[in-house]
């Protein structure tokens, strides 16, 4: 994203343009809306401090990498961390959906979330990077700092678990929307 003005204006433009996608990515990564917002906020704070050095390169990739690193770091350090939960109205508001109007969509998202929660941190990160962010195996390996073979094996294990998940009942895994 080329610099068009001063640092603050460029960073603000980036945040406005990319924050929704970053939050969606983080939500898929961690499975919790509040934690996803915290992950993105922390990553954006780090990016702002280094903005002069990263803005001409790939700022989205940098912040996405920071979200992954922060997620893995938080999970390792805080297994006891509180997990807030909201009510149905909060879920409707966050998703921008009416459960009455879109119950099938919400049911599907809940089922996918439940199945994703059975995956290990690495498996979940691989699935999100490969299928939500649409990265190649090589790109996913680079983001996670692992070998391509590790990505392949984690992906195979994750897809096996997802295919076997009763929540998905065989109709979601591998289905293209």
Secondary structure, 3 states (H helix, E strand, C coil): CCCCCCHHHHHHHHHHHHHHHHHHHHHHHHCCHHHHHHHHHHHHHHHHHCHHHHCCCCHHHHHHHHHHHHHHHHHHHCCCCCCCCCCHHHHHHHHCCCCCCCHHHHHHHHHHHHHHCCCCHHHHHHHHHHHHCCCCHHHHHHHHCCCHHHHHHHHHHHHHHHHHCCCCCCCCCCCCC
